Amino acid sequence: MIVGYPDPRLTRKAEPRPLDDSLRAIGYRLLEATRAANAFGLAAVHVGAVAPVVVISADEDPAKRDYLVLYNPQIVSTDGPSIPGPEGSVSMPGVEVEIIRPYAAQIAWHDEAGARQQRRFEGLPARIAQHEIDQVNGTFFLERLSRLKRDMVLKKWKKRAGE
């Protein structure tokens, strides 16, 4: 079951924690949900767990999905030009907005074995990683919009949802 907007868990920060079997179980469940949704990525909160786990597609080709499970992910640095790109959320189906993000990001995380990894992502994978790590940190993607744009998007979304 996917957690829908405006569930308050979507704004809660997931604190880093030691990798154990319970965190791995969340990672497996999240990977299954990401595949089922054919999503570019998901954060654990999307499946109801406020935990520091994300799944991202690391392939530059948007038609492909090359999933990585990242435990305790963090953005180490970003660089390159900040560019607009379309973003949405499984928690708010049918909404897609332009969000400005850096072109590249250096991401650190623990892998399933608990080893610390670090990798530079560019383009779409960098955008996906930044988006999902924002969500782990309690920042829903609409918070990246100006208040005026966010209010317009929410008004249209509520009208479409029949509220």
Secondary structure, 3 states (H helix, E strand, C coil): CCCCCCCHHHHCCCCCCCCCHHHHHHHHHHHHHHHHHCCCEEEHHHHCCCCCEEEEECCCCCCCCCEEEEEEEEEEEEEEEEEEEEEECCCCCCCEEEEEEEEEEEEEEECCCCCEEEEEEEHHHHHHHHHHHHHHCCCCHHHHCCHHHHHHHHHHHHHHCCC
